[in-house]
Amino acid sequence: MNINDVIKRPILTEKSYANIANNVYTFEVDRRATRIQVKQTLEQIFQVKVEKVNIINVKPKEKRMGRFVGKTRNIKKAIVTLKEGSQINLFPEEATK
């Protein structure tokens, strides 16, 4: 798998944003990606040291739009803990201000 295909996007919710203070980041990753691939990709792209990677498969949920029923998409989340002193800048425009 190509290094650019492993990580799709960061997941920014209230809970994940609060964990950034503890060096814990959450990313949506490719469904075929493994823990080792996620760790190697983050270390190469962001030049950080990864301590731990937890993987979660999020199953689709049923959602209704009036009388129509559909499902949300299924994703794979990676919760990544960085070693002390490592940090990922998810908002580069704020660093320049």
VMD Tcl script that builds the backbone (N, CA, C; Angstrom):
set m [mol new atoms 291]
animate dup $m
set s [atomselect $m all]
$s set {name element resname resid chain x y z} {
  {N N MET 1 A 0.842 -1.169 0.000}
  {CA C MET 1 A 0.000 0.000 0.000}
  {C C MET 1 A 0.891 1.238 0.000}
  {N N ASN 2 A 0.506 2.228 -0.796}
  {CA C ASN 2 A 1.265 3.466 -0.908}
  {C C ASN 2 A 1.156 4.269 0.389}
  {N N ILE 3 A 2.213 4.984 0.746}
  {CA C ILE 3 A 2.241 5.750 1.994}
  {C C ILE 3 A 1.179 6.849 2.007}
  {N N ASN 4 A 0.817 7.378 0.831}
  {CA C ASN 4 A -0.175 8.449 0.763}
  {C C ASN 4 A -1.602 7.927 0.899}
  {N N ASP 5 A -1.806 6.635 0.801}
  {CA C ASP 5 A -3.144 6.063 0.874}
  {C C ASP 5 A -3.525 5.585 2.270}
  {N N VAL 6 A -2.579 5.518 3.184}
  {CA C VAL 6 A -2.858 4.940 4.502}
  {C C VAL 6 A -3.726 5.882 5.335}
  {N N ILE 7 A -3.323 7.135 5.479}
  {CA C ILE 7 A -4.072 8.085 6.304}
  {C C ILE 7 A -4.964 8.914 5.406}
  {N N LYS 8 A -6.270 8.934 5.713}
  {CA C LYS 8 A -7.210 9.695 4.894}
  {C C LYS 8 A -7.391 11.108 5.423}
  {N N ARG 9 A -7.693 11.255 6.728}
  {CA C ARG 9 A -7.927 12.581 7.289}
  {C C ARG 9 A -7.891 12.495 8.805}
  {N N PRO 10 A -7.631 13.615 9.490}
  {CA C PRO 10 A -7.768 13.607 10.946}
  {C C PRO 10 A -9.241 13.695 11.327}
  {N N ILE 11 A -9.590 13.107 12.449}
  {CA C ILE 11 A -10.952 13.183 12.959}
  {C C ILE 11 A -10.947 14.202 14.087}
  {N N LEU 12 A -11.684 15.297 13.884}
  {CA C LEU 12 A -11.699 16.384 14.856}
  {C C LEU 12 A -13.094 16.505 15.466}
  {N N THR 13 A -13.247 15.909 16.630}
  {CA C THR 13 A -14.463 16.033 17.415}
  {C C THR 13 A -14.070 16.656 18.750}
  {N N GLU 14 A -15.041 16.934 19.596}
  {CA C GLU 14 A -14.717 17.516 20.894}
  {C C GLU 14 A -13.817 16.587 21.707}
  {N N LYS 15 A -14.123 15.312 21.670}
  {CA C LYS 15 A -13.350 14.346 22.446}
  {C C LYS 15 A -11.927 14.203 21.901}
  {N N SER 16 A -11.793 14.088 20.576}
  {CA C SER 16 A -10.459 13.914 20.002}
  {C C SER 16 A -9.642 15.204 20.125}
  {N N TYR 17 A -10.302 16.354 20.042}
  {CA C TYR 17 A -9.594 17.626 20.180}
  {C C TYR 17 A -9.081 17.803 21.609}
  {N N ALA 18 A -9.830 17.326 22.606}
  {CA C ALA 18 A -9.389 17.403 23.997}
  {C C ALA 18 A -8.207 16.473 24.250}
  {N N ASN 19 A -8.123 15.366 23.524}
  {CA C ASN 19 A -7.021 14.410 23.709}
  {C C ASN 19 A -5.710 14.887 23.102}
  {N N ILE 20 A -5.741 15.909 22.257}
  {CA C ILE 20 A -4.507 16.412 21.650}
  {C C ILE 20 A -3.556 16.934 22.730}
  {N N ALA 21 A -4.102 17.452 23.829}
  {CA C ALA 21 A -3.266 17.924 24.935}
  {C C ALA 21 A -2.477 16.782 25.570}
  {N N ASN 22 A -2.971 15.560 25.458}
  {CA C ASN 22 A -2.302 14.375 26.018}
  {C C ASN 22 A -1.475 13.629 24.971}
  {N N ASN 23 A -1.185 14.266 23.828}
  {CA C ASN 23 A -0.436 13.658 22.724}
  {C C ASN 23 A -1.157 12.447 22.138}
  {N N VAL 24 A -2.489 12.499 22.072}
  {CA C VAL 24 A -3.293 11.436 21.477}
  {C C VAL 24 A -4.058 12.029 20.302}
  {N N TYR 25 A -3.824 11.496 19.108}
  {CA C TYR 25 A -4.436 12.003 17.883}
  {C C TYR 25 A -5.284 10.904 17.259}
  {N N THR 26 A -6.363 11.317 16.569}
  {CA C THR 26 A -7.274 10.367 15.941}
  {C C THR 26 A -7.311 10.625 14.443}
  {N N PHE 27 A -7.154 9.560 13.645}
  {CA C PHE 27 A -7.148 9.663 12.197}
  {C C PHE 27 A -8.080 8.621 11.606}
  {N N GLU 28 A -8.677 8.974 10.463}
  {CA C GLU 28 A -9.379 7.970 9.664}
  {C C GLU 28 A -8.345 7.374 8.732}
  {N N VAL 29 A -8.268 6.049 8.708}
  {CA C VAL 29 A -7.264 5.375 7.896}
  {C C VAL 29 A -7.949 4.439 6.913}
  {N N ASP 30 A -7.179 3.969 5.960}
  {CA C ASP 30 A -7.682 3.023 4.973}
  {C C ASP 30 A -8.106 1.735 5.672}
  {N N ARG 31 A -9.158 1.106 5.162}
  {CA C ARG 31 A -9.692 -0.090 5.807}
  {C C ARG 31 A -8.726 -1.278 5.755}
  {N N ARG 32 A -7.766 -1.251 4.831}
  {CA C ARG 32 A -6.797 -2.349 4.727}
  {C C ARG 32 A -5.521 -2.076 5.520}
  {N N ALA 33 A -5.398 -0.904 6.137}
  {CA C ALA 33 A -4.167 -0.523 6.832}
  {C C ALA 33 A -4.025 -1.269 8.158}
  {N N THR 34 A -2.783 -1.573 8.513}
  {CA C THR 34 A -2.482 -2.239 9.777}
  {C C THR 34 A -1.859 -1.234 10.734}
  {N N ARG 35 A -1.689 -1.659 11.987}
  {CA C ARG 35 A -1.070 -0.785 12.991}
  {C C ARG 35 A 0.342 -0.383 12.582}
  {N N ILE 36 A 1.093 -1.338 12.070}
  {CA C ILE 36 A 2.483 -1.073 11.701}
  {C C ILE 36 A 2.547 -0.076 10.551}
  {N N GLN 37 A 1.659 -0.208 9.573}
  {CA C GLN 37 A 1.642 0.727 8.451}
  {C C GLN 37 A 1.261 2.127 8.910}
  {N N VAL 38 A 0.302 2.237 9.824}
  {CA C VAL 38 A -0.099 3.547 10.339}
  {C C VAL 38 A 1.064 4.185 11.090}
  {N N LYS 39 A 1.746 3.419 11.909}
  {CA C LYS 39 A 2.881 3.936 12.679}
  {C C LYS 39 A 3.997 4.412 11.757}
  {N N GLN 40 A 4.362 3.607 10.777}
  {CA C GLN 40 A 5.435 3.980 9.859}
  {C C GLN 40 A 5.064 5.209 9.035}
  {N N THR 41 A 3.806 5.294 8.610}
  {CA C THR 41 A 3.361 6.434 7.809}
  {C C THR 41 A 3.415 7.724 8.609}
  {N N LEU 42 A 2.911 7.700 9.844}
  {CA C LEU 42 A 2.934 8.913 10.667}
  {C C LEU 42 A 4.361 9.348 10.984}
  {N N GLU 43 A 5.238 8.390 11.247}
  {CA C GLU 43 A 6.627 8.748 11.544}
  {C C GLU 43 A 7.329 9.341 10.335}
  {N N GLN 44 A 6.994 8.882 9.134}
  {CA C GLN 44 A 7.619 9.429 7.934}
  {C C GLN 44 A 7.050 10.784 7.538}
  {N N ILE 45 A 5.736 10.935 7.612}
  {CA C ILE 45 A 5.112 12.183 7.158}
  {C C ILE 45 A 5.347 13.323 8.137}
  {N N PHE 46 A 5.136 13.090 9.436}
  {CA C PHE 46 A 5.189 14.165 10.421}
  {C C PHE 46 A 6.496 14.215 11.206}
  {N N GLN 47 A 7.415 13.297 10.994}
  {CA C GLN 47 A 8.690 13.220 11.719}
  {C C GLN 47 A 8.473 13.235 13.238}
  {N N VAL 48 A 7.649 12.312 13.719}
  {CA C VAL 48 A 7.373 12.164 15.145}
  {C C VAL 48 A 7.651 10.728 15.553}
  {N N LYS 49 A 7.708 10.487 16.850}
  {CA C LYS 49 A 7.879 9.138 17.377}
  {C C LYS 49 A 6.549 8.660 17.937}
  {N N VAL 50 A 6.050 7.549 17.407}
  {CA C VAL 50 A 4.758 6.991 17.815}
  {C C VAL 50 A 4.995 5.962 18.906}
  {N N GLU 51 A 4.255 6.108 20.011}
  {CA C GLU 51 A 4.380 5.164 21.121}
  {C C GLU 51 A 3.404 3.996 20.964}
  {N N LYS 52 A 2.138 4.301 20.581}
  {CA C LYS 52 A 1.111 3.264 20.557}
  {C C LYS 52 A 0.075 3.609 19.493}
  {N N VAL 53 A -0.476 2.574 18.843}
  {CA C VAL 53 A -1.540 2.743 17.854}
  {C C VAL 53 A -2.676 1.797 18.205}
  {N N ASN 54 A -3.876 2.353 18.378}
  {CA C ASN 54 A -5.080 1.551 18.590}
  {C C ASN 54 A -5.961 1.686 17.362}
  {N N ILE 55 A -6.504 0.580 16.878}
  {CA C ILE 55 A -7.332 0.563 15.672}
  {C C ILE 55 A -8.760 0.193 16.059}
  {N N ILE 56 A -9.733 0.935 15.488}
  {CA C ILE 56 A -11.151 0.678 15.743}
  {C C ILE 56 A -11.873 0.622 14.412}
  {N N ASN 57 A -12.649 -0.441 14.183}
  {CA C ASN 57 A -13.533 -0.523 13.026}
  {C C ASN 57 A -14.890 0.017 13.434}
  {N N VAL 58 A -15.336 1.103 12.809}
  {CA C VAL 58 A -16.627 1.708 13.112}
  {C C VAL 58 A -17.638 1.175 12.113}
  {N N LYS 59 A -18.638 0.488 12.599}
  {CA C LYS 59 A -19.645 -0.115 11.737}
  {C C LYS 59 A -20.669 0.926 11.308}
  {N N PRO 60 A -21.318 0.727 10.157}
  {CA C PRO 60 A -22.313 1.696 9.694}
  {C C PRO 60 A -23.568 1.677 10.564}
  {N N LYS 61 A -24.199 2.846 10.670}
  {CA C LYS 61 A -25.430 2.972 11.437}
  {C C LYS 61 A -26.554 3.374 10.496}
  {N N GLU 62 A -27.762 2.961 10.827}
  {CA C GLU 62 A -28.907 3.342 10.009}
  {C C GLU 62 A -29.308 4.771 10.320}
  {N N LYS 63 A -29.556 5.549 9.275}
  {CA C LYS 63 A -30.020 6.929 9.397}
  {C C LYS 63 A -31.259 7.089 8.543}
  {N N ARG 64 A -32.176 7.925 8.994}
  {CA C ARG 64 A -33.425 8.142 8.265}
  {C C ARG 64 A -33.466 9.573 7.731}
  {N N MET 65 A -33.963 9.701 6.512}
  {CA C MET 65 A -34.283 10.998 5.925}
  {C C MET 65 A -35.750 10.905 5.520}
  {N N GLY 66 A -36.653 11.265 6.434}
  {CA C GLY 66 A -38.072 11.100 6.173}
  {C C GLY 66 A -38.437 9.631 6.154}
  {N N ARG 67 A -38.975 9.178 5.054}
  {CA C ARG 67 A -39.355 7.765 4.968}
  {C C ARG 67 A -38.247 6.895 4.399}
  {N N PHE 68 A -37.155 7.490 3.970}
  {CA C PHE 68 A -36.047 6.746 3.371}
  {C C PHE 68 A -35.032 6.360 4.442}
  {N N VAL 69 A -34.539 5.148 4.334}
  {CA C VAL 69 A -33.561 4.639 5.286}
  {C C VAL 69 A -32.261 4.388 4.549}
  {N N GLY 70 A -31.183 4.884 5.111}
  {CA C GLY 70 A -29.868 4.650 4.533}
  {C C GLY 70 A -28.899 4.282 5.642}
  {N N LYS 71 A -27.657 4.147 5.280}
  {CA C LYS 71 A -26.634 3.816 6.265}
  {C C LYS 71 A -25.464 4.767 6.114}
  {N N THR 72 A -24.807 5.047 7.243}
  {CA C THR 72 A -23.571 5.806 7.193}
  {C C THR 72 A -22.476 4.881 6.685}
  {N N ARG 73 A -21.358 5.450 6.293}
  {CA C ARG 73 A -20.294 4.606 5.769}
  {C C ARG 73 A -19.480 4.020 6.913}
  {N N ASN 74 A -18.892 2.865 6.684}
  {CA C ASN 74 A -18.049 2.248 7.699}
  {C C ASN 74 A -16.623 2.748 7.501}
  {N N ILE 75 A -15.962 3.054 8.623}
  {CA C ILE 75 A -14.602 3.591 8.568}
  {C C ILE 75 A -13.729 2.824 9.550}
  {N N LYS 76 A -12.435 3.031 9.422}
  {CA C LYS 76 A -11.468 2.493 10.366}
  {C C LYS 76 A -10.752 3.682 10.988}
  {N N LYS 77 A -10.761 3.746 12.321}
  {CA C LYS 77 A -10.120 4.837 13.037}
  {C C LYS 77 A -8.832 4.338 13.679}
  {N N ALA 78 A -7.836 5.205 13.683}
  {CA C ALA 78 A -6.591 4.910 14.381}
  {C C ALA 78 A -6.402 5.972 15.456}
  {N N ILE 79 A -6.291 5.538 16.703}
  {CA C ILE 79 A -6.016 6.444 17.814}
  {C C ILE 79 A -4.545 6.271 18.142}
  {N N VAL 80 A -3.777 7.343 17.912}
  {CA C VAL 80 A -2.322 7.274 17.956}
  {C C VAL 80 A -1.815 8.068 19.159}
  {N N THR 81 A -0.996 7.428 19.985}
  {CA C THR 81 A -0.348 8.091 21.107}
  {C C THR 81 A 1.097 8.350 20.731}
  {N N LEU 82 A 1.518 9.612 20.861}
  {CA C LEU 82 A 2.887 9.996 20.536}
  {C C LEU 82 A 3.743 9.992 21.792}
  {N N LYS 83 A 5.051 9.832 21.619}
  {CA C LYS 83 A 5.978 9.903 22.742}
  {C C LYS 83 A 6.100 11.341 23.207}
  {N N GLU 84 A 6.561 11.525 24.437}
  {CA C GLU 84 A 6.724 12.865 24.999}
  {C C GLU 84 A 7.651 13.694 24.134}
  {N N GLY 85 A 7.292 14.942 23.926}
  {CA C GLY 85 A 8.102 15.844 23.117}
  {C C GLY 85 A 7.725 15.846 21.650}
  {N N SER 86 A 6.923 14.894 21.197}
  {CA C SER 86 A 6.471 14.846 19.809}
  {C C SER 86 A 5.121 15.536 19.702}
  {N N GLN 87 A 4.909 16.216 18.570}
  {CA C GLN 87 A 3.653 16.921 18.371}
  {C C GLN 87 A 3.369 17.031 16.882}
  {N N ILE 88 A 2.092 16.896 16.502}
  {CA C ILE 88 A 1.661 17.052 15.124}
  {C C ILE 88 A 0.884 18.353 15.028}
  {N N ASN 89 A 1.220 19.183 14.058}
  {CA C ASN 89 A 0.523 20.444 13.858}
  {C C ASN 89 A -0.584 20.227 12.834}
  {N N LEU 90 A -1.827 20.042 13.321}
  {CA C LEU 90 A -2.960 19.814 12.430}
  {C C LEU 90 A -3.492 21.104 11.825}
  {N N PHE 91 A -3.154 22.248 12.421}
  {CA C PHE 91 A -3.642 23.539 11.952}
  {C C PHE 91 A -2.454 24.441 11.624}
  {N N PRO 92 A -1.835 24.295 10.450}
  {CA C PRO 92 A -0.621 25.069 10.146}
  {C C PRO 92 A -0.884 26.573 10.013}
  {N N GLU 93 A -2.094 27.001 9.637}
  {CA C GLU 93 A -2.351 28.426 9.501}
  {C C GLU 93 A -2.387 29.145 10.836}
  {N N GLU 94 A -2.694 28.416 11.941}
  {CA C GLU 94 A -2.686 29.028 13.251}
  {C C GLU 94 A -1.265 29.232 13.760}
  {N N ALA 95 A -0.322 28.438 13.309}
  {CA C ALA 95 A 1.057 28.557 13.768}
  {C C ALA 95 A 1.711 29.829 13.238}
  {N N THR 96 A 1.268 30.340 12.100}
  {CA C THR 96 A 1.879 31.531 11.524}
  {C C THR 96 A 1.318 32.819 12.121}
  {N N LYS 97 A 0.173 32.757 12.786}
  {CA C LYS 97 A -0.445 33.964 13.364}
  {C C LYS 97 A 0.160 34.325 14.674}
}
mol reanalyze $m
mol bondsrecalc $m
mol representation Tube
mol addrep $m
